[in-house]
Amino acid sequence: MLPVAQAWAKTQNSTVGQITTLQCSGDWGAAVITLGSASEQTDVNIVLKSNGSDWTVQNRQQVCAKPSPVPASLQAIACNSN
């Protein structure tokens, strides 16, 4: 999961400090990752979907729109935060 988070962070012109939260349900995952350096950090929530053994970051606006395919058990971290 860390390589996926690192690749996504690069698209945001940042780096991953750490993955602070990770939850999965079926083919879906939600994570809180800390971006930036120790002096300038921000937590970002990302939604992931598995494709075989690979994970891809999903567009939160699209996958969290009602009716959302994201499992109810992940909604709070995936869709109802930052």
C-alpha positions in Angstrom: 0.0 0.0 0.0 2.9 2.4 0.7 4.1 2.4 -3.0 0.5 3.4 -4.1 0.4 6.2 -1.5 3.9 7.4 -2.5 2.9 7.5 -6.2 -0.2 9.5 -5.4 1.8 11.9 -3.3 4.1 12.6 -6.2 1.1 13.7 -8.2 0.5 16.2 -5.4 4.1 17.4 -5.5 4.6 16.0 -2.0 6.0 13.0 -0.2 4.5 10.5 2.2 5.6 10.8 5.8 3.5 7.9 7.0 0.3 6.0 6.6 -1.5 6.8 9.9 -4.8 4.9 9.3 -5.6 2.0 6.9 -8.9 0.2 6.7 -10.1 -2.3 4.1 -13.4 -3.9 3.2 -13.7 -6.2 0.2 -12.0 -4.6 -2.8 -12.0 -1.1 -1.2 -9.6 0.6 1.1 -9.4 4.0 2.8 -6.2 5.5 4.3 -5.1 8.6 6.0 -1.6 9.5 4.9 0.6 12.3 6.2 2.2 14.3 3.5 5.1 16.6 3.6 8.2 17.1 5.8 8.3 17.2 9.6 7.9 21.0 9.6 5.0 21.1 7.2 2.7 18.1 7.4 -0.9 17.6 6.5 -3.1 14.6 6.7 -5.0 13.5 3.6 -7.6 10.9 3.2 -7.5 8.7 0.1 -9.8 6.0 -1.3 -8.3 2.9 -2.9 -9.7 0.1 -5.0 -8.0 -3.2 -5.6 -7.5 -4.6 -9.1 -6.2 -8.0 -8.6 -3.0 -7.6 -6.5 -2.7 -3.9 -7.3 -4.3 -0.9 -5.6 -5.3 2.3 -7.3 -6.2 5.7 -5.8 -9.8 6.6 -6.7 -11.3 10.0 -7.2 -13.2 10.7 -3.9 -15.7 13.0 -5.5 -16.7 10.3 -8.0 -16.7 7.2 -5.7 -18.2 9.0 -2.7 -21.2 10.4 -4.6 -24.5 8.8 -3.7 -25.1 6.0 -4.3 -21.5 5.2 -3.4 -19.9 1.9 -4.1 -17.6 2.4 -1.1 -18.7 0.0 1.7 -20.6 1.6 4.6 -17.8 0.5 7.0 -15.3 2.8 5.2 -17.6 5.8 4.5 -16.5 7.8 7.6 -12.8 7.7 6.7 -13.2 7.5 2.9 -15.9 10.0 2.2 -16.9 12.0 5.3 -13.6 13.7 6.2 -11.3 16.4 4.9 
